[in-house]
Amino acid sequence: MVSVLLIPAKVLSKDLRLPLFAGSILLVLLVAVGVFSFGEKLPVLVIEGNGTTPLKNGMEYFVAFLNGISIVVSFKNYRKSKDAIYLNIMVAFFFMLTAELIFTQYLSLYSALHFSGHVIRAIGYFYILKGYYFSQIDADKRNEMKIAEARHELKTIMKEQHGLIFKIIKQGNEYKHTLFDGELLERLHLSREEVYGKTIQEVIPDSYPILLEKYRIAWEEGERVTFEFKHREYSLYVLLKPVFQGGKVIEVIGSVTDISKVKVLEETVRNNEKLGILGELAAGIAHEVRNPLTTLKGFLQLIKPEAGESNKMFIDLMLNEVNRIEMITEEFMSIARPQALIFKEENTYKIIEEVVHFMEPQSLLKGVQVHLYASAPSYPVVCEKNQLKQVFINLIKNALEAMPGGGNLYIMVKSNIGYNEISFVDEGIGIPEEVIQKLGQPFFTMKEGGHGLGLMMCNRIIEAHGGYTDIKSQVGMGTEFKIYLPMENKHSEEQRNIHNASI
């Protein structure tokens, strides 16, 4: 036992428990055979009625000395590691030492003192068993539980990982996946069973040539590879990293990230840049058109008094159309021209009326009749006029697109306590209930070629004005979009600045 305690801790290359156990059994048998065969020739250790001999006591004191050393060594190891195994061993050797001292005091083999010594020694053996065997079993169970928990946690992390994590190995001329997991797996309509142990051609045959070349570079050239490729409706970013052992690649670890939304955002930015340029061109064209319009209007007004009664009707009609063209050019310039955002009191009805006139040509082309109603002449609201126009234009445009076969769009403005309520009611295709909850989220759209940012920006503008929106719809019947705007915007200037920066 002292030798075991003094040997430095190390991992044995071979399991020696069975040979040691067999050797222990053999030693016990040899001692037993020796005692029974040569008992009369062996020295006397106990004289019945007189007690133990000096030889017996010397042997017991020597064993007690070894037990004492073991107690000291166990105590030092316990202080150093705080491991309960050494505490149990220390208690075991204390009982063993006590038993050895008792064995120097009894007078008869049949005395209670001699029996108690064996009982105390048995207790010492129990603590040795508890210290070494039971503690090891508990440690193994704890380690197994930790490993199981770690595996479960790793599996959960990999499953919840937004992209994909995978490993590949090379078998012959083929690359096979030995791991494939992540949240993206389900969205790609794949399962771990379909991918595990399969080649690229078996998993994604459409992208086989591209992936094969990238896998080859990572494996044969040992390079870190990054690339993008398209799979179904997803744009995917792939990272391949080779793992080396002894200077050779033994496997390649890869990750896949869905960058579809990033690509949509890039496309949206490019489109916005184009729209910005078109806006500048529209403003320039509108500015140039105003000059000849002013000339036409002036000459029409000059010739009107001299014209006959039959011609005055045509001149009035021409003047009305010229005024209409002027109004449209003014709207183009106000929308396209960059302006500082200034919140001031405006008439909500007049803003909507201007937008309806502006959108009238497009609504006529779509076969949609726009009906504007109001319950009172004045609807004051503290707002930034051009931003509200942007919201109303977007909502009317959405309503027109929802009625490809034509129909009616009803816009109603009414006043509640402290709020103006604006309703846009169309006779379009409607929106399913489960989709309504997602409206306004970035990149969520039901329109082909859309990006889902229009309604999001409308919501942000309304919120910046201290208002809120509400949507009700029925499939096949139409949609009602309501805006509630406070007559006094209670948002602070700081909040508006934050909103303006986000836009």
C-alpha positions in Angstrom: 0.0 0.0 0.0 2.9 2.4 0.8 4.4 1.6 -2.6 1.1 2.4 -4.4 0.9 5.7 -2.5 4.5 6.7 -3.3 4.4 5.7 -7.1 3.8 8.9 -9.2 0.4 9.0 -10.9 0.6 7.8 -14.5 -1.5 6.1 -17.1 -0.5 2.5 -17.6 -0.2 1.2 -21.1 -1.6 -2.2 -20.1 -4.3 -3.2 -17.6 -2.5 -5.1 -14.8 -5.4 -5.8 -12.6 -6.0 -9.4 -13.7 -2.3 -10.4 -13.4 -2.1 -8.8 -9.9 -5.2 -10.5 -8.7 -4.0 -13.9 -10.0 -0.6 -13.2 -8.3 -2.3 -12.3 -5.0 -4.4 -15.6 -5.0 -1.2 -17.6 -5.8 0.7 -15.9 -3.0 -2.1 -16.7 -0.5 -2.2 -20.3 -1.6 1.6 -20.7 -1.3 1.6 -19.2 2.2 -1.3 -21.5 3.2 0.5 -24.6 1.8 3.7 -23.6 3.5 2.1 -23.1 6.9 0.2 -26.4 6.8 3.1 -28.4 5.4 6.0 -27.0 7.6 4.1 -25.6 10.6 6.1 -27.4 13.2 9.4 -26.0 11.8 8.2 -22.4 11.7 8.9 -20.0 14.6 6.2 -19.7 17.3 4.3 -16.4 17.2 1.6 -16.9 19.9 1.8 -18.9 23.2 -1.7 -19.7 24.3 -2.3 -18.1 27.7 0.9 -16.1 27.6 0.2 -14.0 24.5 2.3 -12.9 21.5 6.1 -13.6 21.2 8.7 -10.8 20.6 8.9 -12.0 16.9 5.2 -11.5 16.5 5.2 -8.1 18.2 8.2 -7.0 16.1 6.3 -7.9 12.9 3.2 -6.1 14.1 5.1 -3.0 15.1 6.8 -2.9 11.6 3.4 -3.2 9.9 2.1 -0.5 12.2 5.0 1.7 11.3 4.2 1.3 7.6 0.6 2.2 8.3 1.7 5.3 10.1 3.9 6.3 7.1 0.8 5.7 4.9 -1.3 8.0 7.1 1.2 10.8 6.7 1.6 10.3 2.9 -2.2 10.2 2.5 -2.7 13.4 4.6 -0.2 15.2 2.4 -1.8 14.0 -0.8 -5.2 15.0 0.5 -4.0 18.6 1.4 -2.6 18.9 -2.1 -5.5 17.5 -4.2 -8.5 17.7 -1.8 -9.5 14.3 -3.3 -11.7 12.3 -0.9 -9.9 9.1 -2.0 -6.9 10.1 0.2 -9.2 10.9 3.1 -10.7 7.4 3.0 -7.2 5.8 2.7 -6.0 7.9 5.7 -9.0 6.6 7.8 -8.3 3.1 6.6 -4.7 3.1 7.7 -5.7 4.6 11.1 -7.9 1.5 11.7 -5.2 -0.8 10.4 -2.6 0.8 12.7 -5.0 0.4 15.7 -5.6 -3.3 14.8 -1.8 -4.0 14.6 -1.3 -2.5 18.0 -4.2 -4.6 19.4 -2.5 -7.7 18.0 0.5 -7.1 20.3 -1.7 -7.1 23.5 -4.0 -10.2 23.5 -3.1 -13.3 25.6 -5.4 -15.9 23.8 -6.4 -16.5 20.2 -10.0 -16.8 21.6 -10.0 -13.6 23.5 -12.4 -10.7 22.7 -9.4 -8.4 22.2 -8.0 -10.6 19.5 -11.5 -10.7 17.8 -11.9 -6.9 18.1 -8.6 -6.5 16.3 -9.8 -8.4 13.3 -13.1 -6.5 13.3 -11.2 -3.1 13.3 -8.9 -4.4 10.6 -12.0 -5.4 8.5 -13.3 -1.8 9.0 -9.9 -0.6 7.6 -10.3 -2.9 4.6 -13.8 -1.4 4.0 -12.3 2.1 3.9 -9.6 0.9 1.5 -12.3 -0.5 -0.7 -14.3 2.7 -0.4 -11.3 4.9 -1.1 -10.0 3.0 -4.2 -12.8 0.9 -5.7 -16.0 2.8 -4.9 -14.4 6.2 -5.5 -13.1 5.0 -8.9 -16.6 3.8 -9.7 -18.1 7.1 -8.7 -15.4 9.0 -10.7 -16.1 6.8 -13.8 -19.8 7.5 -13.5 -19.3 11.2 -13.1 -17.0 11.2 -16.1 -19.5 9.2 -18.1 -22.2 11.7 -17.1 -20.0 14.7 -18.1 -19.2 13.1 -21.4 -22.9 12.4 -22.0 -23.8 15.9 -21.1 -21.0 17.3 -23.3 -22.2 15.2 -26.2 -25.8 16.2 -25.7 -24.8 19.9 -25.5 -22.6 19.7 -28.6 -25.4 17.9 -30.5 -27.8 20.6 -29.4 -25.4 23.4 -30.3 -24.8 21.9 -33.7 -28.5 21.4 -34.3 -29.4 24.9 -33.3 -26.5 26.4 -35.3 -28.0 28.7 -37.9 -25.9 27.3 -40.7 -24.3 23.9 -41.2 -21.2 22.2 -39.8 -19.8 19.2 -41.6 -16.7 17.0 -41.9 -15.4 15.1 -45.0 -12.9 12.3 -45.5 -11.4 10.9 -48.7 -12.1 7.3 -49.6 -10.5 6.4 -52.9 -11.4 9.2 -55.3 -14.6 10.2 -53.5 -15.2 12.6 -50.6 -17.7 11.4 -48.0 -19.4 13.3 -45.2 -18.8 11.9 -41.7 -20.8 14.7 -40.0 -23.5 17.0 -41.2 -25.7 19.0 -38.8 -27.3 22.4 -38.3 -30.5 24.3 -38.5 -30.0 25.0 -42.2 -30.2 21.2 -43.0 -34.0 21.2 -42.5 -34.5 24.3 -44.7 -32.5 22.6 -47.5 -35.0 19.7 -47.2 -32.2 17.3 -46.2 -31.7 15.0 -43.2 -28.6 13.7 -41.4 -29.4 10.1 -42.6 -29.5 11.3 -46.2 -26.1 12.9 -46.0 -24.0 10.8 -43.5 -21.5 8.6 -45.3 -22.7 9.9 -48.7 -20.6 11.5 -51.5 -21.2 15.0 -52.9 -22.8 13.6 -56.0 -25.3 11.6 -53.9 -26.2 14.7 -51.8 -26.1 17.7 -54.2 -25.7 16.4 -57.7 -26.5 19.8 -59.3 -23.4 21.5 -57.6 -21.2 18.4 -57.9 -18.5 19.8 -60.2 -18.1 23.0 -58.2 -18.0 21.3 -54.8 -15.7 18.5 -56.0 -13.0 21.0 -57.1 -13.2 23.0 -53.9 -13.0 19.8 -51.8 -10.0 18.7 -53.9 -8.1 22.0 -53.3 -8.7 21.8 -49.5 -7.7 18.1 -49.3 -4.8 17.8 -51.8 -3.3 21.3 -51.5 -4.1 21.7 -47.8 -5.5 25.2 -48.3 -8.2 27.0 -46.5 -11.0 27.5 -49.1 -14.0 29.9 -49.1 -16.6 30.2 -51.8 -20.2 31.0 -52.6 -22.7 28.9 -54.5 -26.4 28.8 -55.2 -28.5 25.8 -54.1 -32.2 26.0 -54.8 -33.4 29.4 -53.6 -30.5 29.9 -51.2 -27.2 31.7 -51.5 -24.7 29.8 -49.4 -21.2 30.7 -48.1 -18.9 27.8 -47.5 -15.7 27.6 -45.5 -13.4 24.5 -45.8 -10.5 24.0 -43.3 -8.2 21.0 -43.6 -7.1 19.2 -40.4 -3.5 17.9 -40.4 -1.9 15.0 -38.6 1.8 14.1 -39.2 1.9 16.7 -42.0 -1.0 15.0 -43.9 -4.6 16.0 -44.2 -6.8 13.5 -42.4 -10.1 15.3 -42.7 -11.7 18.6 -43.7 -14.0 20.6 -41.5 -16.5 22.8 -43.2 -19.2 25.3 -42.3 -22.1 26.6 -44.4 -23.8 30.0 -43.8 -27.0 31.2 -45.5 -26.3 34.6 -47.0 -29.5 34.9 -49.0 -30.7 37.9 -47.0 -27.3 39.6 -47.4 -27.6 39.1 -51.2 -31.1 40.5 -51.2 -29.9 43.5 -49.2 -27.0 44.1 -51.6 -29.5 44.0 -54.5 -31.8 46.4 -52.7 -28.9 48.8 -52.1 -28.0 48.7 -55.8 -31.7 49.3 -56.7 -31.9 52.2 -54.3 -28.8 53.7 -55.9 -30.5 53.3 -59.3 -33.7 54.9 -57.9 -31.7 57.7 -56.4 -30.2 58.4 -59.8 -33.6 58.2 -61.5 -35.0 60.5 -58.9 -32.4 63.1 -59.7 -33.1 62.7 -63.4 -36.9 63.0 -62.7 -36.3 66.2 -60.7 -34.1 67.6 -63.5 -36.7 66.7 -66.2 -39.5 68.2 -64.1 -37.6 71.4 -63.6 -37.0 71.7 -67.4 -40.6 70.9 -68.2 -41.8 73.7 -65.9 -40.3 76.4 -68.1 -42.2 75.6 -71.3 -45.3 75.0 -69.2 -45.0 78.5 -67.8 -44.8 79.9 -71.4 -47.8 77.8 -72.5 -49.8 78.9 -69.5 -49.0 82.5 -70.0 -49.9 82.6 -73.7 -53.1 80.7 -73.1 -54.1 83.3 -70.5 -53.2 86.1 -72.9 -55.3 84.7 -75.8 -58.2 83.7 -73.7 -59.9 87.2 -73.5 -59.7 87.5 -77.3 -60.9 84.1 -78.1 -64.5 83.3 -79.0 -66.9 81.7 -76.7 -66.6 78.4 -78.4 -62.8 78.5 -78.1 -62.8 79.7 -74.4 -64.1 76.3 -73.4 -61.0 74.6 -75.0 -58.6 77.1 -73.5 -60.0 76.5 -70.0 -59.6 72.8 -70.6 -56.0 73.3 -71.7 -55.3 75.6 -68.7 -56.7 72.9 -66.4 -54.4 70.3 -67.9 -51.4 72.6 -67.8 -52.1 73.2 -64.1 -52.4 69.4 -63.6 -49.0 68.9 -65.3 -47.5 71.6 -63.0 -48.9 69.8 -60.0 -47.3 66.5 -61.1 -43.9 68.1 -61.8 -44.0 69.8 -58.3 -44.7 66.4 -56.7 -41.8 64.8 -58.6 -39.5 67.5 -57.4 -40.7 67.4 -53.8 -40.2 63.6 -53.6 -36.9 63.5 -55.5 -35.3 66.5 -53.8 -33.3 65.8 -50.6 -34.8 67.8 -47.8 -34.2 68.4 -44.1 -36.8 66.7 -42.0 -38.9 69.3 -40.3 -41.9 68.3 -38.2 -44.7 70.9 -38.4 -48.5 71.0 -38.4 -50.1 69.9 -41.6 -53.5 68.9 -42.9 -53.7 65.1 -43.3 -56.5 65.2 -45.8 -54.7 67.6 -48.1 -51.5 65.4 -48.0 -53.6 62.4 -49.0 -55.5 64.4 -51.7 -52.2 65.4 -53.3 -50.9 61.8 -53.3 -54.2 60.6 -54.8 -53.9 63.1 -57.6 -50.3 62.1 -58.1 -51.1 58.4 -58.3 -54.2 58.9 -60.4 -52.6 58.1 -63.8 -51.2 54.8 -62.4 -54.6 53.9 -60.9 -56.3 54.5 -64.1 -53.8 52.2 -66.0 -54.6 49.5 -63.4 -58.4 50.0 -63.8 -58.8 51.0 -60.2 -61.1 53.8 -59.0 -59.9 55.6 -56.0 -62.5 57.1 -53.7 -61.5 59.6 -51.1 -63.8 60.4 -48.2 -63.5 62.7 -45.2 -65.9 63.4 -42.2 -64.5 66.9 -41.6 -62.5 69.5 -43.6 -59.5 69.8 -41.3 -57.3 67.1 -39.9 -54.2 68.7 -38.3 -51.2 66.5 -37.5 -47.6 67.3 -36.5 -45.6 65.5 -39.2 -42.9 65.6 -41.8 -45.0 66.0 -45.0 -42.8 64.2 -47.5 -42.4 61.2 -45.2 -46.1 60.8 -44.9 -46.4 61.1 -48.6 -43.9 58.3 -49.0 -46.1 56.1 -46.7 -49.3 56.9 -48.6 -47.7 56.3 -52.0 -46.5 53.0 -50.9 -49.9 51.9 -49.5 -51.7 53.0 -52.6 -49.2 51.2 -54.8 -49.6 48.0 -52.7 -53.4 48.3 -53.1 -53.1 48.7 -56.9 -50.9 45.6 -57.1 -53.4 43.6 -55.0 -56.1 44.3 -57.7 -54.6 43.2 -61.0 -58.0 42.9 -62.5 -59.1 46.4 -61.4 -61.5 47.4 -58.6 -62.1 50.1 -56.0 -59.8 51.6 -53.4 -61.6 53.5 -50.6 -59.6 56.0 -48.6 -61.3 57.3 -45.5 -60.1 60.0 -43.1 -61.8 60.7 -39.8 -61.0 62.2 -36.5 -61.0 60.4 -33.1 -60.1 61.8 -29.7 -56.5 63.0 -30.2 -56.0 60.9 -33.3 -56.6 61.0 -37.0 -57.6 57.6 -38.5 -56.8 56.9 -42.1 -58.2 53.7 -43.7 -57.1 52.2 -47.0 -59.6 49.5 -48.1 -59.1 47.6 -51.3 -61.0 44.8 -53.1 -57.9 42.8 -53.8 -56.9 39.2 -53.3 -56.5 39.5 -49.5 -53.8 38.2 -47.2 -53.9 34.9 -45.3 -54.1 35.2 -41.5 -50.7 33.5 -40.9 -49.0 35.9 -43.2 -50.4 39.1 -41.6 -48.2 38.5 -38.5 -45.1 38.5 -40.6 -45.9 41.7 -42.6 -43.4 44.5 -41.9 -40.5 42.1 -41.2 -37.4 42.8 -43.3 -37.2 40.7 -46.5 -40.6 39.1 -46.0 -42.7 39.7 -49.1 -45.6 38.1 -51.0 -44.7 40.0 -54.2 -42.5 38.5 -56.9 -39.3 40.5 -57.1 -40.1 42.4 -53.9 -37.7 42.8 -51.0 -40.1 43.3 -48.1 -38.6 46.7 -47.0 -41.4 49.0 -48.1 -43.9 48.2 -45.4 -41.1 48.0 -42.8 -40.1 51.6 -43.7 -43.8 52.7 -43.5 -44.1 51.3 -40.0 -40.9 53.0 -38.9 -42.2 56.4 -40.3 -45.6 56.0 -38.6 -43.9 55.0 -35.3 -41.6 58.1 -35.5 -44.7 60.2 -35.8 -46.1 58.6 -32.6 -48.7 56.6 -34.4 -49.4 52.9 -35.1 -50.9 50.7 -37.8 -53.5 47.9 -37.9 -54.2 45.4 -40.7 -57.3 43.3 -41.3 -57.7 41.1 -44.3 -59.8 38.3 -45.7 -58.6 36.1 -48.6 -60.6 36.8 -51.8 -62.4 39.8 -50.2 -59.7 42.5 -49.7 -57.5 44.2 -47.1 -58.0 47.1 -44.8 -54.9 49.0 -43.7 -55.4 51.6 -40.9 -53.1 54.3 -39.8 -53.6 56.2 -36.5 -51.7 59.5 -36.3 -51.7 61.7 -33.2 -52.7 65.3 -33.7 -49.8 66.3 -31.5 -46.6 64.2 -32.0 -45.2 63.6 -28.5 -42.0 62.1 -29.7 -38.9 64.1 -28.7 -36.5 65.6 -31.2 -33.9 63.1 -30.1 -36.2 60.2 -31.0 -36.9 61.7 -34.4 -33.2 62.1 -35.1 -32.6 58.4 -34.2 -35.4 57.5 -36.6 -34.0 59.7 -39.4 -30.6 58.1 -38.9 -32.1 54.6 -39.1 -33.9 55.5 -42.4 
